[in-house]
Amino acid sequence: MSQQLLFTLSEPVTIVLSGAHGPKREKQIVDISLRGLEPGDILLLDRFRHQPATLGLQLVATLSGLTVPQVKRLAMTDFAKIADAALARLAAAARRMGIPTEWFREQPAT
């Protein structure tokens, strides 16, 4: 499994946590950690084919443990940096599996 990536946010985000273990409460997020990819994560490619922005948003949510609405509250500069790293990991895994990546990630110029 890949190691986790940690990103410090340029702008903290306040999220509301609610769950079965207690009342709703607010938490300020100052950094986001992305876990490594798991085999089931590659299925996001099928689900969001030809939807690179939605794929990036969903992938960040999946790997960080945040919800999509929480990810949408990130500053764009933070989201872009985190999504780029997440998509790079997904693209590397897809290439190793022989899955074409050009429809969801721009290839570097040669």
N, C-alpha and C positions, 0 to 999 in steps of 0.2 A: 504494500500500500504506500502511496506517496505521502510524503510528510505534509503537515499542515502549513498553510501560508497565513501569515498574520499581516493585516493592513491597519495602520492607524488612520483614522478618519480626520480630514481637515476640518470638518464641522460635525460635532457630536449630534446624535439623533436620539430623541426621546421616543420610546416605544411603550405600549401598554402590554403588560404581561397578564394573562389570565389563564387559569387552569384549574384542574381538579384539586390541587394541593393548597388552595388559599384564595383570598380575595384578589381582585384586580389591583395591580400596582404599576407605577411607572418606573422605567429603568432608562438611564442614559447610556447609550452605547458610544464608546470612544474608539473602539477597534472592532474589527471583524476577522474571524478566523475561518478559512476555508479548509475543510477536510479533503483528503485525497479522494479520487474517484473510486467508485465501486462498480462492479459489472452492470448493475441495473441502471446506473446513471447514463450509460450509452444509449438507452432507449429514448432519452430526451431528443436525440437526433431524429428519430422517426416521428415523434410527437410534434416537433416544431420545425419540420423540414421547410426550407425557404422562408423562415421567419427568424432571421438572425437576432433581431432586437429582443423578441420574446424569448428565444432560446437563451440569450445572455441573462435576461432577467430571471428566468426560471432556474437556470443553472446556479446563479449566485444564491438564490433562495435555498435551493436544494443542498448546496455544499456548505452554506453558512448556518443552516438551521433557522433562518429567519423566514417570515412569510413574504409572499410577493408584495403585499401592500407596505410592509416594513422596508423592503429593499427599495421600493419606489420613493421613499422619503429621503434616501441618501442624496448628498450633493452630487451633481452630475460628474464632477471631476473624480470624486471617490468611486462612484459606480463604474465609470469608464475604466479606471485602473484595475478594479477588482474583477470586472467582467472580462477584461482582456486576459488576465491571468487564468481565470476559470476556463475561458474558451480555448486558450492555448493548450491547457491540459487535456481538454476534451478532443481537440484536433490531433494532438500527439497520440492519444489512445486510439482514435479512429484510424489514423494512418497505420498504426501497428496492426490493426485488424483488417486493413485493406479497404476501408470505407472512404469514399471520396469526401473531401472536406471543402472543396471550392464553393459549394453552395451555402456554406454557413460561416466561412472564415476566409478573408482575403489572403491570398498567397503573397509572400514577399517577392519583390521585383528581382529578376536575375540579371 
